Amino acid sequence: MESNAVFTDKSLRLLGKKQYTSNVEFESTRTEIKYWVELFFGVKVIVIDSLRKGRRMGPIMEHTMHYRRMIITLQSGYSIPPFRKKITSKKNT
């Protein structure tokens, strides 16, 4: 399963709601995505929404994408590592 994080205005707004946006292979199922996200990141996934969007190339033709966009909602208290706040400790010397 190949996945790419998405950084758009909408996806950055969704980060505040514990929702992460990613492009995944078109054949991937929600169950597979949930399993791999929970296993790899050690988080609890509540909901996965998927968007399948084609692009119109002309009056009749439609070009389908080779990926689909997933919006993954996590349980409160969890976050995906690249977006975690860095905790720094001050050492008294």
C-alpha positions in Angstrom: 0.0 0.0 0.0 1.4 3.3 -1.0 0.3 6.5 0.6 1.1 10.2 0.3 0.2 12.9 2.7 -1.9 15.8 1.3 -1.2 19.4 2.3 -3.9 21.7 1.0 -5.9 24.5 2.7 -8.7 22.1 3.6 -6.4 19.3 4.8 -4.5 21.8 7.1 -7.9 23.0 8.5 -8.9 19.4 9.2 -5.8 18.8 11.3 -7.4 20.8 14.1 -10.2 18.2 14.1 -7.8 15.2 14.3 -8.5 14.5 10.7 -5.6 13.5 8.4 -5.7 13.5 4.6 -3.8 11.1 2.4 -3.8 9.8 -1.2 -3.8 6.0 -1.3 -3.8 3.5 -4.1 -7.2 3.2 -5.8 -7.6 -0.5 -5.0 -7.0 -0.1 -1.2 -10.1 -0.6 0.9 -11.1 1.3 4.1 -10.5 -1.8 6.2 -6.9 -2.2 4.9 -6.2 1.5 5.4 -7.5 1.4 9.0 -5.5 -1.7 9.8 -2.2 -0.2 8.4 -2.7 3.2 10.0 -3.4 1.7 13.4 -0.5 -0.8 13.1 2.1 1.6 11.7 1.3 4.7 13.8 -0.1 3.1 16.9 -3.3 5.2 16.9 -7.0 4.4 17.1 -9.0 5.3 13.9 -12.7 6.2 14.3 -13.8 6.9 10.7 -12.3 6.8 7.3 -14.0 8.9 4.5 -12.9 8.3 0.9 -13.2 10.5 -2.1 -13.1 9.2 -5.6 -13.1 12.0 -8.0 -12.6 11.9 -11.8 -11.6 14.8 -13.9 -13.5 16.0 -16.9 -11.4 16.2 -20.0 -14.1 17.2 -22.4 -17.9 17.1 -22.9 -18.0 13.3 -22.8 -14.6 11.9 -21.7 -13.7 11.5 -18.1 -10.3 10.7 -16.7 -10.3 8.6 -13.6 -7.5 9.1 -11.0 -5.2 6.2 -10.1 -5.5 7.1 -6.4 -8.2 8.1 -4.0 -8.1 10.6 -1.2 -8.8 9.3 2.3 -9.7 11.5 5.3 -8.8 9.6 8.4 -10.4 10.7 11.8 -8.5 9.6 14.9 -9.8 9.1 18.4 -9.1 12.0 20.7 -5.8 11.7 22.5 -4.0 10.3 19.4 -2.1 12.0 16.6 0.1 10.9 13.8 3.8 11.4 14.6 4.9 14.0 12.0 2.2 16.3 13.5 2.8 15.7 17.2 4.0 18.6 19.3 7.6 18.2 20.2 8.1 17.9 23.9 11.2 19.5 25.2 12.5 19.1 28.7 14.6 21.7 30.5 17.4 20.3 32.5 18.6 22.2 35.5 22.4 22.3 35.8 
